[in-house]
Amino acid sequence: MPVARLLEEMNDGAAAELLSAVPPERAATLFAVMGSDEAVDILNKFDEEPRDELVATLDHEAAAEVRRLLAYPRDSAGGLMTTEIASLPMGLSAGEAIEALRRLHEALDDLSYVYVVDAEARLQGVVSFRELVFARPSTGLDQVMVPNPVRVAADTDRELVSDLIQRYNLFALPVVDGDERLLGLVTVEEAMEAIQEEASEDMAVMVGAGSEETVRTAASVSIRNRLPWIVVNLALATIVALTIERQKEVFDDFVVLAALMPVVALIGGNGGAQSLAVVIRSMAIDQVPSQMVRKVLKREFRIGVSLGIVVAGLSSLMAFVFSGGQVDVAFVMALAVFGNMALATLAGAGIPILLRSWGFDPALASNIFLTFVTDMVGFAGFLLIATLLL
């Protein structure tokens, strides 16, 4: 059905919005011809009550399948998988397997991977088409399959699923239950969509927006998600402002400092943001285990010190020109830029790690706290150095 195929290709939220506007019976007809994984992706965008009403209108078999998939967390392998999977039983000969593949081809569109299962539906291997084609017809299927393929449990996080697919260059990854029974597979397309969704959620959370917020989210929900972090940001900015206000006397003698001060904060903020992005991305693909924390922090601090030396030299030349040749102002600028760059990169690495150790999402408003650190060092630290040395 063209309409159903069109809905499968649409953004899940947009498809859900369209289907919510049609009668439940018509929506159920469309869901019935979709792949079960695509139907579940769209149904997950509905509120619980209308979603249950829609599922209730499906035929018994389809409803049972949809409910089974809906029971898995959306960000797990079970939530991403499709149950339309090709499998062959152990015990077949190569000739019988080829004939069975012909029948499977008539029923399934995708035969990129055909898995081999035992009598209890436990995953044993994956068919090697090359070995199968060149094998003698009487050769057993177990002799031409690739045994023990990479697989994941149904509750595996989508980040690990995506990482495994990329690491082993797979088109799909089989999903099994606790008894190694084959449940379905996650395609590379679903994995890539999961990566994009994870990245967009992290980006939103980093700046204090809701991870589920889109342009279709109700304004009241967006306000409720964003306001607490805006208030936190205001409180932190107030601390910075009070600190600057207490050192305002230095401006009376060196007006040029007012022009140079934002530069220090901006440079530190940029360096910290780079470190923050690298660490959060590495944490997302599980490259920062607890035993690696000290090494990661040392690496980022070393990078910050190295960058700080270079940028401090360049910024001191700029300050020397702006101040009309005042060496002491240039020296203050160099110290402030060096210190802010070194601390900003350390903070960019440390803030998400610290949040994780406290049980929070590592990306949770990290940018807000990083901005506070770089502003405090960039503004207040710069003025403190100027007060002591000028």
Beta strands, then each sheet from edge to edge (+ up, - down):
strand 1: 86-89
strand 2: 114-117
strand 3: 123-127
strand 4: 145-147
strand 5: 152-153
strand 6: 172-176
strand 7: 182-187
sheet 1: 1+ 2+ 3- 4+
sheet 2: 5+ 6+ 7-
end
